[in-house]
Each structure stands twice: as C-alpha cells, then as structure tokens.
Amino acid sequence: MNSRSTLVALGTLVCAAANLFGQSSTGSITGLVSDASGAVIAGAKVTAKNVNTGEISESISSGTGNYVLVGLRVGA
C-alpha cells in the first residue's frame, strides 16, 4: 500500500470511529411549563412514562418554568 492509500484508510477509520461515540441509548426532554396566558409556572411536577416498560421519570420546573428529564431510555 502506498502512503496515500494508507492515509485515506486511516482517515476513513478515524471518521467511522468518531461516529460510534455519537450513539446513545438514552435521551432527554426539556421544556417550559406555562399557563394559557403565557405566564411560566414554577414548581410544576412534570412526568414522563415509558408505556412499554412502565418506567416513570419526574422533574420539577424551575423558577423560570424550565424542566429537564434526563437518562430516559428509548421507547414510547
């Protein structure tokens, strides 16, 4: 193999390996809790339920109405 072929092969392997690190089996949901007038709601309980496993994740909205649910497994 000449040096150019080696360099191309090495570049391809590096790019392929970099794509593997982008994969994840968990996700997150972020959002804002507000009422019909658009005012934010602090301290609201937010719940997500995986209907396949029954697993429940909960969060409380912040003083600005924002919430984050992290570490959610893939599912409906």
Buried (B, 14 or more C-beta within 10 A) or exposed (E): EEEEEEEEEEEEEEEEEEEEEEEEEEEEEEEEBEEEEEEBEEEBEBEEEBEEEEEEBEBEBBEEBBBEBEEBEEEE
